[in-house]
């Protein structure tokens, strides 16, 4: 992608210089005009961007800590190069350490911080780059980093709550699978040998017992086919969702699935409102903010709705109208966005919406966990009970025959 050197006047009349990449000059000019900048000079300096070194993806928790420390050091007046050098030496994450060293070298060589971070897209997404760039342009980098660290900490907290709520059900499911696997692969074959010694024919076993024995035979003798089938299904699913059509189908199912669909929708709403509010508070233009949010909301159906709203807003529509027509945004959200737009406090309203939905997610997770526990215990009890009853049914027949044989002998 071509790289351009630019000079423009910001909202305060000051000259800003830097470099940026774009598909062509017209796209870059439109990008700056949407942000309200007046371009005074624009020149292509490289036909293609040099390839960035890839160090892998940094964990979100490490990024949040880095952002908080970075904002504190910048606010204290420490130079960017010195900040990156200190943070690179003290971090325990080897990936982040290498990335910070690379960014520090590029910033020292004259690149802007946002441009240097942009070379590591696996670790710094569009939201991160947009906030840093807005802070650089407005001369309030420390405030932008503080807002970014607050946003990342909220995102980490939300993800932690979701993971912690799912930990118990996953552990129970793993234990249940292990218990059932042990019974089916070891206990049932041993039990079947005992039944054969007692003279029981497999064809004369009760239907539940025959079903259990058949399952045991399949798992014991064709386990490799079971594993291969599961692996093939996982690969097929990943290939399917890697396409645009497949991803849209999967995301639509995630929104419609009972119980979990509402939870996923609330998580997406919390992420949308928190991200959008953070961007607007940092001075990012609304069209650019919506485009960034569309890439981070976590659901392609909602992303398409946001991009459609962006196109409508560009034509002069209000923000709430296209969101309401998409049927994906609740009336309360649309109403609060409309009030915020009219009062000029849209960023504040979005932060309030984020607080509300994060509380909703927490309450939904608590109730979901409370409901899942008895369901999983009952399900595990039903499976184990079915296995035990299936094993005892033939014994009942044997005991009945022995009793009837003893009664005949007495007679």
C-alpha positions, 0 to 999 in steps of 0.5 A: 500500500502506498505511503504518503507524507502529509501536512495539514492544519488542525482545528486549532490552526496548527500545522501537523506533519506525518506519514500515512498509508492509503490505497490512493491519494483521493482516499487519504484526502477524504479521510482527513476531510472527514476529520475536519483537517485542511490539507496543505501538502500531500506527497507519495514517498513510497509505493509500498509499505515495508513489511513489518516484523510479526511477533504474534498477538499480545494478551489483552491484559498485558496491553491494558497494563502497558497502556496504563503505565504508558499514559502515566509516563507521558503525563509526567512529561517523559519522552515517547522514546524513553517511555517505550524503552523503559516499558520494553525493559520492564515488561514480562511479555516477550512478544510485547517486549520485542514490539515495543523495541521495534516501535521505539526504534521507528519513533526515534527514526521519525515515524509517528507513534500511531504509524509505528503501532499500525505495523503490528495489527495483531496486537494493536487494532483499529480502535487502538490506532484511532485513539492514539492518532486522535491523541497525537493530532489533538496534542492530548496523547496522555488523555487518549492513552488514559481513556484507552487504558480505561476501555481495555480494563473494562473490556478485560473485566467483561471477558473475565466475568464471561470466562469465570461464569463458564468455568464451572459448567465446562468443568462439569461437562469435562468430568461428565464426559470422563465418567461416561467414557470410563463406563462405556470403554472399560466397565461395559466390556467387563460387565458384558464378559460376566453376562456371557459367563452367565449364559446371557445371549447378546440378542436376548438382552433388553433394548436399553442394554443392547443400545449401551453395548453397541455404543461401547463397541463403537467407541472401543473399536472405532474410536479413531473414526469418532475422533476423526469425525469430530476433527473433520466437523471442527475443520469444516466449521472453521472453513465455513465461518471463514467465508463472509456468508458462513460468518454471517450465518454463524453470527445470526445463529449466535444472536438467535440461539435461546438464552445464549443469544440474548447474552451475546447480544448484550455483550455486543451492545456493551462493546459497541457503546463503550467503544463508540463512547471512548472514540467520541470522547477522544475527538474521533469524528463520528463517521470514522468512529462508527467504521472503527466500532464496526470492526470491533463489535464482535458480530458481522450482522451488527457490523453490517448494520453499523456500516449501513448506518454510517452510509445513511449518516453521511447522507444527512440522516440522524444516528438513531434512525438507521440503528432503529430500522436495523431492529438490532438496537433496543428502543432504549439504546436508540432513544438515549442515542437520540437524546445524546445527539440532540443535547450534544452529549452523545459520548456521555450517553454511550458511556451510560449505555455501556455501564447499563449493559455491562451490569446486564451482562453480569446479572445474566451471567449470574442467573445463567450460571445458577440455572446451568448447575442443576441442569448439568447435575440432573443431566449427568445423573440421568446418563449415569442412571441410564447406564446403571439401569441398563446394566441391571436389567439383564440381572433381573431376568437372570434372577427371575429365571433362577427363582422360577427354576428353584420354584419348579424344582421344589414342586 
